[in-house]
């Protein structure tokens, strides 16, 4: 999109003296200013609509979290595990949406101050992210341990990827193999840090579909993992399977977030 200019050209008029008296007429340059001004307004309008959409989604997520918490507090017996997982999942999504909303507000403020920079066309996923299987994915180039990888994804309004089915796993391991080169290990959002042997995703749901390496009898919590064992999972794109490894190892990561669809 071409750069949006200020509206100074709107003030450039010529005087046309006719029988009906003096009548201001826009010059060609003035018309161009009006056109670009309208484009600027539409760009602002698009971001306003996107922010409004995010606010609506955030409100719904907050209400869902409050409802889940209210349901748990109103029952005297031990909380249902499904309710806990639902609340954790909603909280994870809320945190991601808040981060993305904050970024949009910052971009809108900058646009309002200058109104002269090109506006990036709205797309389902942020720039440098891939839209795959109805989700947004980021494959990092740098390496971090599992905890810092988790925090890095959260800072972008996302989370370490959660693999629910074979097709999703196949798609991601194919991309990881093509992009990773010799670095074929990628952190995913799976660990048994809380309870040994109970593997959970970062949204607190228990893993149901697994792709552990059967050849290596994974997860094996091998003694080479040290005193803390092997409590975090990586996707091995060459073997097309998962391995449990020490959480303080440094690997690349796959972040995941919901796509955004908006018609402007």
MOBELRA-V621402 format. One record per helix or strand. SS is the DSSP state (A for helix, B for strand). FROM is the first residue (numbers start at 0). LEN is the number of residues. If there is no record, write none. Layout:
SS_FROM_LEN + SS_FROM_LEN
//
This chain:
A_6_5 + B_12_6 + B_20_6 + A_27_46 + A_80_34 + B_129_3 + B_134_5 + B_143_1 + A_145_10 + B_158_2 + A_165_15 + B_184_7 + B_199_2 + B_205_1 + B_211_1 + A_222_3 + B_231_5 + B_240_5 + B_250_7
//
